[in-house]
Amino acid sequence: MCSIRLGLEKNGYYGVMSTTSNGQETPIDASSGSSTTTVQPSRIGSLSATDLLLSIYKHPAPYTTVYLTTQPLQSTPDTAQRWRALRANLEAQGAPPEAIQAIEARLSLPQPDDTAAIAVVAASDGATIVDHGLEPPAVDYGVVAALPYAGPLLEWHQRRIPHIVVTADEDGADIVLFGSNHYHRLDQVDTSSQGLAESISERQEEIGAVLVVIAGANQLTGALADRLRMLVPLNCRIVTEPLDIMVDDLADVTVRHVSDTAARTTVRILRERRFLDAHDAAVDGIADTIEALSHGTPDLILVHDNPDDRRQCWIGSHPQQISLIQGSDHTTQARLVDAIVWSALGQGIGVHIIPTTGDRGPEDDTAAITRIFNIGPGVSVAA
């Protein structure tokens, strides 16, 4: 039976790992002759971006946020050297010593092999949250502010769509599940094409997969895909790849399919916003979005995040206390986009990071959808 385990580790794509009794994660060996073999699932991190941010919001400001490449090109300085330069900048911004020490402690730990970046947010008391990205940031970035710089962290999680990769031949198939928050599992199935479709469908429902990539002989994958489309929700994309594709190439095309599926989700949300806006179920623009947040009416916030956007607003101690104007309940100045994220997540309102959309999108690249709508099972926003 063909296997894609090692190939999917290429270029920062998830590797399928097993956790040993001492907590160490090691590559798995899934060789087995049984009809169905399930390999120990792995979780590099089990918290969503929302969970992480809500946990750090409970700790005192200021917050020191770092996004750092952990697998740079050979021509760039190593992580330790780049961190020293970033640390000097953070200290010049007034980062508390407890935050600097906490970030250094996080950076000293081994980084997952299948990631290319790390994000660390430290509160002034040294409490931290950490996550790892599959792609490096455009530049290493560090800032000390009243709120964490949250946009890239949310965007990382948006791209982690639940999906399944299948390699099939006449003897059966390897089914690799990639769930949210770095969940991985490999199942080996020895069954007929029809039974295989049922097996994949069950796993699609289990993790809410919105993408299934099938590699195998054209005759086999075509029939399997046709059968599977009758069993899974309409929003679940099914794509096929030839049997002779190299594992490295399969990893690359899977990454592209995942990125494309995540982008389609954003397009679908923006299209839905236009429809709802025409029916008085959405508002756009900074002023109206903040007004909606101050009354707790949105179900979903759409916002574009540019690290160079330094616009400010005012917040208080409660998530609904957000305003463009300083007042008795709005005494802390914060970066606008980070304040919108803080206010939304604190009220249980979803947040979706969008690209800049120009005249075709919401005013100020910011909108609040004020009526619940369905973007499809298995597709989540930060909420």
C-alpha positions in Angstrom: 0.0 0.0 0.0 1.3 3.4 -0.9 2.1 5.9 1.9 2.3 9.7 1.9 3.4 10.2 5.5 6.9 11.4 4.9 6.1 13.5 1.8 3.5 15.5 3.7 6.3 16.8 5.9 7.8 18.7 3.0 7.9 22.5 2.9 6.4 23.1 6.3 3.4 20.8 5.7 2.1 18.8 8.6 4.1 15.7 9.4 2.2 12.8 11.0 3.7 12.3 14.4 3.2 10.0 17.4 3.5 11.0 21.0 5.5 8.6 23.2 4.9 8.0 26.9 7.5 10.5 27.9 5.8 13.3 25.8 8.3 13.2 22.9 6.9 13.4 19.4 8.5 11.0 16.9 7.7 9.9 13.3 5.4 7.0 13.2 5.8 3.5 11.6 2.4 2.5 10.4 3.2 -0.8 8.7 0.5 -3.3 9.5 -1.4 -6.1 7.7 -4.7 -5.6 9.4 -7.8 -4.5 7.5 -8.0 -1.2 9.4 -5.0 0.3 11.2 -5.2 3.6 13.2 -2.0 5.3 14.1 -1.8 7.3 17.4 -3.1 10.9 16.6 -0.9 13.8 17.4 -1.6 17.3 18.7 1.2 19.8 18.6 -1.3 22.4 20.0 -4.9 21.9 21.0 -6.1 25.5 21.6 -7.7 27.7 19.0 -6.5 31.3 18.4 -9.5 32.5 20.3 -8.7 30.3 23.3 -5.1 31.5 23.3 -6.0 35.2 23.1 -8.8 35.0 25.6 -6.4 33.4 28.1 -3.7 36.1 27.7 -6.3 38.9 27.9 -6.8 37.9 31.5 -3.3 39.0 32.3 -2.1 42.6 32.7 -0.9 44.8 30.0 1.3 45.9 28.3 1.6 42.9 26.0 4.8 42.0 24.2 4.1 40.3 20.9 6.7 38.5 18.8 6.4 36.8 15.3 9.7 35.2 14.4 10.9 33.0 11.6 12.2 29.7 12.9 13.3 28.2 9.6 14.9 31.1 7.6 16.7 30.9 4.4 20.4 30.0 4.7 21.4 33.5 3.7 19.7 35.0 6.8 21.0 35.1 10.4 20.0 32.3 12.7 17.1 32.5 15.0 19.2 33.4 18.1 20.9 36.3 16.3 17.7 37.7 14.9 16.0 37.4 18.3 18.8 39.5 19.9 18.2 42.3 17.4 14.4 42.0 18.0 14.9 42.0 21.8 16.9 45.2 21.7 14.0 46.8 19.8 11.4 45.5 22.3 13.4 46.8 25.3 13.6 50.2 23.6 9.8 50.1 23.4 9.6 49.5 27.1 8.9 45.7 27.2 8.8 44.5 30.9 11.8 42.3 31.9 9.3 39.5 32.9 7.9 39.5 29.3 11.4 39.4 27.7 12.5 36.5 30.0 9.3 34.6 29.3 9.7 35.0 25.5 13.3 33.8 25.7 12.2 30.8 27.7 9.6 29.9 25.0 12.2 30.4 22.2 14.7 28.1 23.9 12.3 25.1 23.6 12.5 22.8 20.6 10.3 24.0 17.7 8.2 21.5 15.8 10.0 20.4 12.6 7.0 21.0 10.4 6.6 24.7 11.2 8.4 27.8 9.9 7.4 30.5 12.5 6.6 31.1 16.1 4.3 33.6 17.7 4.7 34.5 21.4 2.6 37.0 23.3 3.8 37.8 26.8 1.8 39.8 29.4 3.6 42.1 31.8 3.5 39.4 34.5 5.4 36.9 32.3 2.3 34.9 31.3 2.6 33.7 27.7 0.8 32.1 24.9 2.6 30.5 21.9 1.7 29.1 18.5 3.6 28.0 15.4 2.9 28.9 11.8 3.5 26.8 8.7 4.8 29.9 6.8 7.3 32.5 8.0 6.2 36.1 8.5 7.3 38.6 5.8 9.6 40.1 8.4 10.4 39.3 12.0 8.1 41.5 14.1 7.9 42.6 17.7 5.7 45.2 19.4 4.8 46.3 22.9 1.3 47.6 23.2 -1.9 47.8 25.2 -3.2 44.7 23.4 -1.6 41.7 21.7 -1.0 42.0 18.0 -3.5 39.3 17.1 -4.2 39.4 13.3 -1.5 37.0 12.1 -2.3 34.5 14.8 -6.0 34.5 13.7 -5.0 34.2 10.1 -2.8 31.2 10.8 -5.7 29.4 12.3 -8.0 30.3 9.4 -5.7 28.5 7.1 -5.7 25.3 9.1 -8.8 23.9 7.5 -9.7 20.4 8.4 -8.9 18.1 5.4 -8.1 14.5 4.4 -5.5 13.1 2.0 -6.0 9.7 0.6 -3.6 7.5 -1.4 -5.4 4.5 -2.9 -4.6 1.4 -4.9 -6.1 -2.0 -5.5 -5.1 -3.2 -2.1 -6.6 -0.4 0.0 -5.7 3.1 1.1 -3.8 5.3 3.5 -6.2 8.0 4.9 -4.5 10.9 6.6 -6.7 13.2 8.7 -5.6 16.8 9.3 -8.0 18.4 11.8 -8.0 21.8 13.3 -5.2 22.9 15.7 -2.5 20.5 14.4 -4.5 17.3 14.9 -3.1 14.4 12.7 -4.1 10.8 12.3 -3.2 8.1 9.8 -5.7 5.3 9.1 -4.9 2.3 6.8 -7.9 0.7 5.2 -8.2 -2.5 3.2 -11.6 -2.4 1.5 -13.4 -2.0 -1.9 -13.9 1.3 -3.6 -17.4 1.6 -2.4 -16.5 0.7 1.2 -13.6 3.1 0.9 -15.9 5.9 0.1 -18.0 5.1 3.2 -14.8 5.1 5.3 -13.7 8.5 4.0 -17.2 9.9 4.5 -17.2 8.8 8.1 -13.8 10.5 8.7 -15.0 13.6 6.9 -17.9 13.9 9.3 -15.6 13.2 12.3 -13.3 16.2 11.7 -15.6 18.3 9.6 -13.3 18.2 6.6 -13.9 20.7 3.8 -11.3 19.2 1.5 -10.5 15.6 0.4 -7.4 15.0 -1.8 -7.4 11.6 -3.5 -4.3 10.2 -5.2 -4.4 7.0 -7.2 -5.0 5.5 -10.6 -7.4 7.6 -12.7 -10.0 4.9 -13.0 -10.0 4.2 -9.2 -9.9 7.9 -8.1 -12.6 8.9 -10.5 -15.1 6.3 -9.3 -14.1 6.9 -5.7 -14.6 10.7 -6.0 -18.0 10.3 -7.7 -19.2 8.0 -4.9 -17.8 10.3 -2.2 -19.5 13.4 -3.6 -22.9 11.6 -3.0 -21.9 11.1 0.7 -20.3 14.3 1.9 -21.7 17.9 2.3 -21.8 20.1 -0.7 -19.2 22.5 0.8 -16.6 19.6 0.9 -14.3 19.9 -2.1 -13.0 16.6 -3.6 -10.0 16.8 -5.9 -8.0 13.9 -7.5 -4.3 13.5 -8.3 -2.6 10.8 -10.5 -1.1 7.7 -8.9 2.4 8.4 -10.2 2.7 11.8 -8.5 5.8 11.9 -6.2 5.2 12.2 -2.5 7.0 15.6 -2.5 4.7 16.8 -5.3 1.6 15.5 -3.5 2.6 17.5 -0.5 3.0 20.6 -2.6 -0.3 20.3 -4.4 -2.1 19.5 -1.2 -0.8 22.7 0.3 -2.1 24.6 -2.7 -5.5 22.9 -2.4 -5.7 23.8 1.3 -4.7 27.5 0.6 -7.3 27.6 -2.3 -10.0 26.2 -0.1 -9.3 28.7 2.7 -9.4 31.5 0.2 -12.7 30.3 -1.2 -14.1 30.5 2.4 -13.1 34.1 2.6 -14.6 34.9 -0.8 -17.8 33.2 0.3 -18.0 35.2 3.5 -17.4 38.5 1.6 -20.1 37.6 -0.9 -22.5 36.8 1.9 -21.7 40.1 3.5 -22.8 42.0 0.4 -26.1 40.1 0.4 -26.7 40.8 4.1 -25.7 44.4 3.7 -28.4 44.9 1.1 -30.9 43.4 3.7 -29.8 45.6 6.6 -28.1 42.6 8.3 -24.5 44.0 8.1 -22.7 47.3 8.5 -19.3 48.3 7.2 -16.8 51.0 8.0 -14.8 51.6 11.2 -17.3 53.9 12.9 -20.4 51.6 12.3 -18.5 48.5 13.2 -17.3 49.9 16.5 -20.8 51.2 17.2 -22.2 47.7 16.6 -19.5 46.2 18.9 -20.4 48.7 21.6 -23.9 47.4 21.6 -22.9 43.7 21.2 -25.0 43.2 18.1 -22.6 41.5 15.6 -22.3 37.8 15.0 -19.2 38.1 12.9 -16.5 40.8 12.4 -14.6 41.1 9.1 -11.4 43.1 9.3 -8.2 43.6 7.3 -5.0 43.7 9.3 -1.9 45.6 8.1 0.9 45.8 10.6 1.7 49.3 9.4 -1.9 50.4 10.3 -1.3 52.4 13.5 -4.8 53.9 13.9 -5.9 54.0 17.5 -9.2 53.9 19.4 -10.2 53.8 23.1 -11.2 50.9 25.2 -12.3 50.2 28.8 -12.4 47.2 31.1 -15.4 45.5 29.4 -15.3 44.3 25.8 -18.3 46.5 24.9 -16.4 49.5 26.0 -14.9 50.5 22.7 -15.0 53.9 21.1 -13.2 56.2 18.7 -13.5 58.9 21.3 -11.9 59.0 24.8 -14.4 59.0 27.6 -14.9 58.1 31.2 -15.4 54.4 30.3 -12.8 54.5 27.5 -9.5 55.4 29.1 -7.0 53.1 27.4 -5.7 53.9 23.9 -5.1 50.8 21.8 -4.3 49.9 18.2 -7.6 49.9 16.3 -7.6 46.5 14.7 -6.3 44.8 17.9 -9.1 46.6 19.9 -11.7 45.3 17.5 -10.4 41.8 17.9 -10.3 42.1 21.7 -13.9 43.5 21.8 -15.3 40.8 19.5 -13.6 37.8 21.1 -14.5 39.0 24.6 -18.2 39.0 23.6 -18.0 35.7 21.9 -18.3 37.3 18.4 -16.5 35.6 15.6 -13.6 37.3 13.8 -12.4 36.6 10.2 -9.3 38.3 8.8 -9.8 39.4 5.2 -7.5 40.8 2.5 -7.8 44.4 1.5 -10.7 44.5 -1.0 -10.7 48.1 -2.4 -14.0 49.4 -3.7 -15.5 45.9 -4.0 -15.3 45.2 -0.3 -16.5 46.8 2.9 -15.6 50.4 3.7 -12.3 50.7 5.6 -11.9 46.9 5.0 -14.0 46.4 8.1 -17.5 45.1 8.6 -19.9 43.7 11.1 -22.4 41.0 10.2 -25.3 41.3 12.5 -27.3 38.2 11.6 -26.2 34.6 11.9 -25.4 33.0 8.6 -24.0 29.6 7.5 -20.7 29.5 5.8 -20.7 25.7 5.8 -20.0 22.9 8.2 -16.4 22.4 9.1 -15.5 25.9 8.2 -14.9 27.9 11.3 -14.2 31.5 12.2 -12.6 32.6 15.4 -15.4 32.5 17.9 
